[in-house]
Amino acid sequence: MAPLLELAGEDPVCVVAYIDRKGADFELRSALGSQDAGSVTGRQWPVHRTSTVDWSERHFQLRVENTWEHNAAEIADALAVCQEETRADLLILVGDDRERRSVHERLPKRLQDRVVEASRGSGSRLLDDEVERLRDEHVRTRAQQDLDRFLAARTPDGEGRAAAVEGVPALVEAAREHRIDELLVIPDGPDTHREVWIGEDPDQLAVRRTELKTLGEQHSWSARADDALLRSAVMTGAPAISVVPALPEDGEDAPVGGLGALLRWK
């Protein structure tokens, strides 16, 4: 499972939205190639400004503005639905500056950190190398943000509680209590292969087999620490991310043993 995590982190699924004033076409890009992901058509008239400065045209110009705003909202709504259905990690907006910006501003807050804009004219398709560059930038940025949050959260607050933990024993305890908010993994870290014990349910895990018996679990199996923690994180809806793209060359400021987590408090 852990190697798949690293692969997914390095090759995020993305939706490319080709935007113009009348609507947008969506294209799904992944390691498997590209495929059509639908389209949206907004109001078709009026969409172009006139060149006149005659004040009698003011009403027409306002109708053009209203059409643009309406279509941007329609595109943003459709793109949000497309992201939810495809579970895309990245949204790439392609089109003229104003059109991209109008759609970007209308996307839900939950998607804002997944959006990048490509400076291409509307209608032109992005080449694979351009998509790959934008993906790589997104992966590095996301990993750096999560690693920075983790490092800051390791410092205890005024009540002596830290919002992050590292090391297998602390992570196992947090997983049993459903307190992992985000799991950070270095796939080749020394603790990822460490043996832990799991029961039938994802939150039944322990460092020692006898601990599971103490907790009332009669059946147990040996498992890798990263697999057991990923299984538990998925069960509670907590995301897991490889932070390898953000690691400094000296290896410092990394989760001890290659495993760490940001916590949620009940």
N, C-alpha and C positions, 0 to 999 in steps of 0.2 A: 504493500500500500504506500509506504513512504517514497519509493522511487517514482510512483505515479504522481505523488504530490509535487515533486520537484519538476516533473515534466509538465504538469498542468500550470505550474507557476511560471515556467519559462515560455509557454506557448498559450497565452490566454485566448479564449474565444472572444471574437469581437464582431460587432455589427457596424458596417460602414453605411452611413446615411448620405446619399447624394441629394442635396437640397436645392430647389429653385423656388421661385415665387408662387408656383402653382401646386407644389406638392413635393414628394420625396420618394426615392426608391431605396430599399434596404437590401444590403448584401451581407450574408453571414460568412465570416472568414475564420478558419480554424486549421489545425494540423492536417485535416482531411481535405482541404481545398476551400473553394468558395461555392456558394449557392444562393439563389434568390431567397430573400426573407420577407417579401411582400412590398407593398407600396401604399401611399396615401395621397389622395387628390383633394385639394382644397377648392376654394372658390376660384373660378377661372377668369373673372372680369370684375372690375378693372385691376390690372396688376402693373401697369406702366405709367410713369409720370409723363406729363406733357412738357414740352420745352418752353411753352409760353409763360410770360410773367404777368399776364392779364389777370386781374383780381377776380374776373368772372369765372376763372377756372378753379378758384379756391375750393368750391364744393366738390369738384371732381378729384382734386388732389387729396382731400380728406377721405374720400371713398377709396382711393388707392391705398392710403395708409391703413384704413380699416381692413381692407382685404389682406394686406401683408400680415397684420397682427393676427387676424383670424387664422390664416393659413399656418403661421408659425406655431400657434397654439395647437392646431390640429396635428401637425407633424410631431410636436413634442409629446402629445398624448399617445400617438401611435407608436412612437419610438420607445416610450416607457413600457408599453404593452409588449412590444417585440423583445425588449431586454428581459422582461419577466418570463416570457415564454421560452426564450433561448438560453436564459441564465448567462448572458454575455458578461464578461469581465470588463470589457472596454467598448466605448462608443466613439466612433470616429466621424466627425461631421465634415462633409465636403460641400463646398459651395462658395458663393460670394460672401465677403466679410459680414455684411449686414444680415444676410439670411442665416448664416451660421450662428451669429451672436444672438439673433432673435429667438432661434430654437433653443440654444444653450440656456438662455436665461429662463425659459419656460419649463425646463425639465425639472422633475421632482428633486428636492434637496438630497435624497438618498442616492441619486445618480451623479451628482455634481463631480465627485472625485473619480468617476469612471470615464469622464468625457475629455477628448482632445479634439482640436480643430486642425484640419489640414488646409494649407493655403493653396488650393487648386480651384480653378474656375468650375462652375456647375456643369455637370454632364460628363466630365472626364473621369475615367476609372482609375483608381489608385493602383499602382504597380505593386507586385508582391514585396519588393525590397523596401518600398515606402511604408507599407503596412507593418513589415517586420521591424523597421526602425521605430515606429510609433509604439509597437508592442513592447520592445525592449526598454524604451524610455518609461513606459507605464509600469512595467515590472520592477525596474530599479527604484522608481519613485515610491511605489506602494511599499516595497520591502523596506526602504529607508524610513518611511513614515512609521511603519509598524515597529521597526527596531528602535527608533527614537522614543516612541511611546513606552516600549518595554523598559528601556534603560531608565527613563524618568520615573516609571512606576515602581522600580525596585527600591526606591528610597521610601522608608516608612513615613507615614503622616504623623500628625500630632498625637494620635492615639496609639502609635507604634505599629500600625497595620500597613503592610506594603500591598500595592495593587498588582503586583506581579510576583511570580515564583519561578524557580528553576530547580533542576535536579529531580531525579525520578521519585524519591519519597514524597516530596512536597506536591509534585504534579499528580501523583496517584491519589493523594488525599483530596486535592482540589477536584479531581475528576469524580471521585465517589460522592462528593457533596454537590456536584453539578455547578461548580463555581468557575469553570474555565470559560472565559468570554472570547478568547482567541488563542489558538495554539501556534507557537513559533517553533519551526523545525529547521535544523541543519542536517540534511539527510545522511551525511557520512559522519556525524558527531559520535563520539565514543559511547554515549549513553543510549543511542538509538537502538543498538543491538542488545542492550541489557535485558536480562530475563525478568519478567514479572509474571504474575498469575492472574488469570481471568476466570469469571464464572459465565453462566449462560447469558446474563444481561450485561449490556455495555458498561454500566456503572459498577459492576462487580469486578473490581481489580485490586490487587495488593502486591506489595513487594515480596512477601513471603506466602507460601501456600497455607501455612497455619493461620494466617490472618483471615483468609477467606472462611475457613472453618469457624473461627471465632465470630465472624459476622453472620454465620448461619448458612453459608453456601456449602452444599455437600459435594458438588461436582466442580472441578477446576482443571484448567489446562495451562501449560506454559506458553508464553507469547513474548514477542519482542516488545520493548517498551513503546517504541514509536507507533507500532500497529495498534496496541491496546489503547493508547491515548487518542489516536486518530479515530478509532471506533467509538470511543466515549464522546469525543468532541462532536462527531457527526450526529450522534443520538440526541444531543442537547442543542443542535443547531449552531454550534460555535464554528467559525471559519478556521481553517488551518492554512498557514502560508510558509513557504520556504524563504528564509531571510538571507540566503546565500548571495543574491545580487548586491546586497548592501553591506556585506562584511568587509572590514578593512583588511589589508594584506597581512598585518601582524596578528590577526585573529582575535584581538582584544575587543572588549565591549560586545561579546557574543553570549548568548545563553549558555550557562555552564553545562558541559556535556552534550550540547547541541539541542537541548529541549528546554523550552520556557513557555510561560503563559501569562497573558493578561487576565485578571480576575474580575468576576462580577460578584457583588455583595448582595446577599438576600435582604 
